[in-house]
Amino acid sequence: MSDPPRAAWCESFLCRLRGLTFRRPITLDEGLLLVFGRDSRVDSSIHMLGVSFDLAVFWINSEMRVVDKVVAGAWKPAYFPKSPARYVLEVHASRINDFEIGQTVQFQDA
């Protein structure tokens, strides 16, 4: 696996709403970590409207376990995780194999 992505912490409603909408494509080492108040399938759903590039998306629950992953296509209306999640990690689409469902992950403040 390559070096972990440096993901921006995104906890406010406005930050999560905007996400990567109408932004330039991210590089291999960039990402965005959407943070929600609880594990939920609905709260942690995402949209790709206004996002002009594909993303690897990982849903992570409050136990820090990857519960779902997908390559989200540009301009697609909605993606929901198969299981409730508290965090959504959005990274370059080529990183889809960096994490597997069931894997435990950790965040580091760097």
N, C-alpha and C positions, 0 to 999 in steps of 0.2 A: 504494500500500500504506500502511496506517496505521502508526503507530509500532510497533516491535518489542515483543513481549510481554516482561514481566519475569518470567522463569521461575525458580523455585526449583531449585537444584542438588540432585539426589537420587541419591546414589551407594551408600549402604549397602543391604544386603539388606532390612532392615526398612522403610526409607523407600520402596524400590521396591515391596515387597509391599503396603504400605498405599496408596501412590499418592494418588488422590483419593477413595478409598473412604469412604463415609459422611461426606463433607464437603459444605459448601454449594456451590452452583454458582459457578464462577469468573467473573470479570468479563472484559471484552474485552481488558484489558491484563495479565492474569495467565496464568501457565502453570506447568508442571512439566517439568523436564528429567531424565529417567531416564538414568543413566549406567551402562554395563556395561563389563566388563573387556576385551571383544573384540568383533569383528564376529560376529554369530550371528543366525540366524533364530529359533532356539528361545529363547535367552536374552533376546532383545528382544521376545518376544511379550508381549501385555498382555491383561488381562481387564477387563471393565466391571461385574462383579458388585459390587453395593453402590454403584455410581456412578449417581446419579439424573438425570444430564443427559448429553447428547451432547457429544462432544469432537472437535476436529480433531486428528488424530494424524499426525505426520511421523516417519519413520524415517530416520536420518542415519548414514552409515558413518564409519569412522575417517579417511577422506579428506575429511570434511565435505561430502559430497554427499548430497542427498535421494534415497533409493532407493525410497521408497514413501510413500503417504499415503492416509488414509481418514477419513471421518466415522464415528467409533465410536459405536454406539448404546448408550444407557443399558441396563444390566443384561444385555448380551450376554456370552456366556461367554469368547470368545477371539478375538484378532486376531493374525495372524502376518504379518510383512513378506514381500514377494515376493523380496527380496534381503537378505543379512546386514546387520545394522546394529549400531552400538555405542551410539547415542543414540536416545532416543524423546522427542520434544517433544509434550506434550499442552497444547492451548490451546482457547479458546472455539471452538465448532463453526463460527461464522460466519467464522472466519479460514482456512478450508480452501483458499482461493485465494491465500493469502499466499506460498506456496512451491510450486514445481513439481518433479516428479521430474526428476532430473538437475542441478538447480540446486545451486551451491556456496553454503554458508552459513558464518557465523562466529558465535562466542559472544563476548560482551563482559562482563567483570566490572564491573558498575556499582553 
